[in-house]
Structures are given as structure tokens and as C-alpha cells.
Amino acid sequence: MSHSERMSPVDTAWLRMDRPTNLMMITGVMTLAGPVDPKALETALGERMLTHRRFRQRAVTTPTGAFWVDDRDFDIARHIRRVRLSGRGGEKALQTYVAQLASEPLDHNHPLWQMRIVEKYEGGVAIVSRIHHAVGDGIALMKVLLGLADDGEDARPAAHGHHHDEGWLSSLMAPFAGAAGLSLKLTQGAMREALSLATNPMRAAKLIKTGAGVAGELAWLLAMPSDSETRFKGKPHGTKRVAWTKPLRLNEVKAASWALDCSINDILLACVAGSLRAYLEDKGDESAGVEVRALVPINLRPPGAEHELGNRFGIIAVELPVGVADPLERLAEVRRRMRKLKNSYEPPVTLGMFAALGVAPKIMQDQLFDLLISRATAVMTNVPGPQKEITISGAPVKQVMFWVPQSGDIGMGVSILSYAGNVQFGLITDAALTPDPEAIIGRFEREFDGYLYHVLLEAAARADERDAAEERAEEPVETSAEASSAEEAPVMRKRKKMLRA
């Protein structure tokens, strides 16, 4: 018997957000070490994906709303296929293939997902997945990923419980962990209030100055000025480019954040800002004073809802101080801004607005969402993955990467994902605006190395001071000139050794 269920208003809003130049798909890549039996892997993926009924259902839009309806013509072969890269393959060829898939729409006549098993990739295989955002958000789809693992529920996301980990974007709004309830209360009046503010700039300006809580946040979201005009902004054409970094060691990122008295998230965002600044300067563009606003999804799932598909997130606007030249000053500014955002009402307000948009006429949804989107340059997501290596069909997963979809005319998506003790950056751009994302992503590691090097120099200097103090305590009294020379010698030896390394 065919089964159908009404789509939630929030999921409906994301279903209707597709545009030819920006498709609402979350695109991911997992690379598996060999040897791999492609046929056995294909079978395992099919069985495990179909434990979720949603992956047998297509999205149907009717005059009375949107529904998930069982696909009577469902064929797993339509969704999971084996392919091979042309030529010699390799990372560049895989990036080109992923970009091609990210530019192609899913078939709305069937369930909105697809997997491609890329055979003979670096001695193993790569799995490229595309899942429509209406099916679920990053947290929900990470749960789907973990369900593909051989040990299933034993492969759990990273638990960022340490106080220096509180800044991770996925858990930034810990005080609002139950904010989904607040957002639902906002739904009824959110559309009416949003329309009023969008058409009455004077009232919005007054609320920004005097309004508190929900009203003030909604006014700010709909009246905030645009970020800086850079080459990253413009009209996308729909042809995508993707790139990813070599993994950073999570323990090194944690150590650097401790030493610099900031959160993990602060240092990663500072690396993103520094990479964007360097790219603009390489292109001969002015970078001083540039602000790049990124829209960041914030998880608002209540306890116990981690297993559910669908979208349960709000959005917060993060402004990256790209125009700050000094790396340490840039990091300090990121830290200041992120601490200021901790008590923001933006996430539940935006979740309530999405729910309202999902039941409003599509033309109204487009107008209000475009108003919000036009003030930003990028979408940025940070999702914690399992901190132990998982296996799929007996093959160890080496890397996990994903790219978030962009909305409206946004032409850049930045993804940060932690997995098996590493942190992975992914970047997706529109070729018309940024045809060479590898020129940006390639700087992330250098930006982080700069912070790590500063930490090492500071540690070496403190060690030298301790050594010098111990030597002074043990040696006879010397003249001031002799003492100065004795203190400087170990410092210079250690620093020269570090520079050579």
C-alpha cells in the first residue's frame, strides 16, 4: 500500500528553494582504502540507506501542500551506480567529477538522492553522494552517514564537551538547545512581523535600536546592511567548482586554541578569513576593511530528536574580519564577535521564519529569503563527525568531505568537518565568481601553520627564559655584557633550529 505523509513547513521551504544556479543539494565524498569489492559495497549501501523510508519516497507538491509519497517505480539502480573516472583518475579528476554532479539537478520524479561509487580511486573507491536539503540538514545526514558504517550506532559523532570546544558552530547555541520550541511559537506571527519590517524600514530601524530579544533580532536580520562588495559576490551561473584541503590534526588545533586562549572554532574561522584576504590580495583587490558575512546553520534539535530526518536548524550571521591584516588581531576580533553571538536569538527566529515561509506563497518566500541572502557572501557549516575511523563493507573510510548548498545568489559554501582526529575543510564556489577555489583552500593550512608557529615560538621563548634563569642561579656573577650574551645564545640556537625545520 502506498504511503504518504505531509512535509513539514520548514522542509517545504527548502524544497522550494531550488534554483537553476543554486541547487539545494548537500554533496558529500567519502574515500575508502582498498581493497574494496565494489559489488558488495553497492549492496551494503543500498540495504543501509533503505532502512530510512524517506529514501524510497519522492517529494510531491500539490495545491494543499507538499508530501512525501512512496515511489511506486522505485529502483535502487537508479540511485546507486558504479562509475570510473576518465584518464588516470586521481584527486583532481575526482574534484572535477564532484563539481559536475553538484551542478546537475536531481530527478524530482523519484526520491531526491543519489550515490556514485567511483571505482579504482587511489587503490580503493570514493563514494559521492547527493541528497536534497529537504530530506535533512547536516546533523540529520551525518546520522545517515553513520548508519552506513559496519558498526552502525557505535560510530558516534565527536563529543565536544571541553570548554575550549564550546565554540564549534554546531554547538554554538548551547543555551538554546531547546530553542526549536521557541521557533515554533514564533511561526504564527513570524511572517506577519517579517512582512511588516521588510516594508517599513523606519520601524525596523527603531526596533534595532530599542527592541529586545525576538523583535530586535528579526528587525536586524531584515534590515542589516550588506557586507563588503568583493569578487565573491555577484550573479552565479550554476557551474560549480569544488576543492578540499589536506586534513589538519585536531589535537594540534586544540593545542593551538589552548595556547592562544580561544576556541577551536575561533581559530578555524580566523584561518578562513585569512585565506579569503590573501586570495583578494593575490588578485590585486583591496582588502583593507573588508567584511565577509557567512550564514551559519545552528543545530536546534531537542534531545531525543537526533535520529530524525528533516531540518531543525536556525541561521546565524557571522561576519569574518577579512580586512584585518595582522593574524593575531584577526583572531582576537573573531573571538570577540563569536562571544557576542552566544546569546543571540537569531537561530530560533530564523527557524520560525523558515516554517512560516513554508506555508506562505512561494513568491513571498522568494522575496523575503532573497532579502536575507543578499546581505551575505557565503554559507558555512561545521559538523562534528565520528572521532574514530569507521568502516563500510569492511573497507576503512580515510576521508569524509561535504559541501553545503548555497541559496539565492550566494556563490560560496565553506564546510568544516571533523573525523577520526582530523579537521577537513571543503570549499564549493560558482565558476563565474570564483573559478579557482583551490587557490583559497590551499591557504587554510598555511594560515593555521602560522598560528601554530607562533605558539611554538612563544613556547620556545618561555623555555629559554626558564633555562636562562636556571643558568643564572647556578653560575658565578658575571658582567652585564657577559650575562646578556649567555642569555641570548640558547634563544638564537633554538630559533635557528626551528626556522631550518
VENZI-V251494 format. One record per backbone hydrogen bond with DSSP energy under -1.0 kcal/mol. CO is the residue of the C=O (numbers start at 0). NH is the residue of the N-H. If there is no record, write none. Layout:
CO&NH ; CO&NH
This chain:
2&69 ; 4&67 ; 7&11 ; 8&12 ; 9&13 ; 10&14 ; 11&15 ; 21&18 ; 22&24 ; 23&132 ; 25&130 ; 26&402 ; 27&128 ; 28&400 ; 29&126 ; 30&397 ; 30&398 ; 31&124 ; 36&40 ; 37&41 ; 38&42 ; 39&43 ; 40&44 ; 41&45 ; 42&46 ; 43&47 ; 44&48 ; 45&49 ; 48&51 ; 51&54 ; 52&55 ; 53&56 ; 55&70 ; 57&68 ; 59&66 ; 61&64 ; 64&61 ; 65&6 ; 66&59 ; 67&4 ; 68&57 ; 70&73 ; 74&77 ; 75&78 ; 75&79 ; 78&114 ; 80&116 ; 82&118 ; 85&88 ; 89&93 ; 90&94 ; 91&95 ; 92&96 ; 93&97 ; 94&98 ; 95&99 ; 96&100 ; 97&101 ; 100&103 ; 106&109 ; 110&112 ; 111&131 ; 113&129 ; 114&80 ; 115&127 ; 116&82 ; 117&125 ; 120&123 ; 123&120 ; 124&31 ; 125&117 ; 126&29 ; 127&115 ; 128&27 ; 129&113 ; 130&25 ; 131&134 ; 134&309 ; 136&140 ; 137&141 ; 138&142 ; 139&143 ; 140&144 ; 141&145 ; 142&146 ; 144&147 ; 148&151 ; 150&153 ; 151&154 ; 153&155 ; 158&160 ; 161&164 ; 163&263 ; 164&167 ; 167&170 ; 170&173 ; 172&175 ; 173&176 ; 175&178 ; 177&180 ; 178&182 ; 179&183 ; 180&184 ; 181&185 ; 185&189 ; 188&192 ; 189&193 ; 190&194 ; 191&195 ; 192&196 ; 193&197 ; 194&198 ; 199&203 ; 200&204 ; 201&205 ; 202&206 ; 203&207 ; 204&208 ; 205&209 ; 206&210 ; 212&216 ; 213&217 ; 214&218 ; 215&219 ; 216&220 ; 217&221 ; 218&222 ; 219&223 ; 229&232 ; 238&430 ; 240&428 ; 242&426 ; 247&422 ; 248&252 ; 249&253 ; 250&254 ; 251&255 ; 252&256 ; 253&257 ; 254&258 ; 255&259 ; 256&261 ; 257&260 ; 262&266 ; 263&267 ; 264&268 ; 265&269 ; 266&270 ; 267&271 ; 268&272 ; 269&273 ; 270&274 ; 271&275 ; 272&276 ; 273&277 ; 274&278 ; 275&279 ; 276&280 ; 277&281 ; 278&282 ; 279&284 ; 280&283 ; 286&289 ; 289&322 ; 290&227 ; 291&319 ; 292&376 ; 292&377 ; 293&317 ; 294&379 ; 295&315 ; 297&313 ; 301&304 ; 304&307 ; 309&136 ; 311&299 ; 313&297 ; 315&295 ; 317&293 ; 319&291 ; 319&321 ; 320&323 ; 325&329 ; 326&330 ; 327&331 ; 328&332 ; 329&333 ; 330&334 ; 331&335 ; 332&336 ; 333&337 ; 334&338 ; 335&339 ; 336&340 ; 340&343 ; 344&348 ; 345&349 ; 346&350 ; 347&351 ; 348&352 ; 349&353 ; 350&354 ; 351&355 ; 352&356 ; 353&357 ; 360&364 ; 361&365 ; 362&366 ; 363&367 ; 364&368 ; 365&369 ; 366&370 ; 367&371 ; 368&372 ; 369&373 ; 371&374 ; 372&375 ; 377&294 ; 378&413 ; 380&415 ; 382&417 ; 384&157 ; 385&419 ; 389&396 ; 390&149 ; 391&394 ; 394&391 ; 395&32 ; 398&30 ; 400&28 ; 402&26 ; 406&409 ; 410&429 ; 411&378 ; 412&427 ; 413&380 ; 414&425 ; 415&382 ; 416&423 ; 417&384 ; 418&421 ; 420&249 ; 421&418 ; 422&247 ; 423&416 ; 424&244 ; 425&414 ; 426&242 ; 427&412 ; 428&240 ; 429&432 ; 429&433 ; 435&438 ; 436&439 ; 436&440 ; 437&441 ; 439&442 ; 440&443 ; 442&446 ; 443&447 ; 444&448 ; 445&449 ; 446&450 ; 447&451 ; 448&452 ; 449&453 ; 450&454 ; 451&455 ; 452&456 ; 453&457 ; 454&458 ; 455&459 ; 456&460 ; 457&461 ; 458&462 ; 459&463 ; 460&464 ; 461&465 ; 462&466 ; 463&467 ; 464&468 ; 465&469 ; 466&470 ; 467&471 ; 468&472 ; 469&473 ; 470&474 ; 478&482 ; 479&483 ; 480&484 ; 481&485 ; 482&486 ; 483&487 ; 484&488 ; 487&491 ; 488&492 ; 489&493 ; 490&494 ; 491&495 ; 492&496 ; 493&497 ; 494&498 ; 495&499 ; 496&500
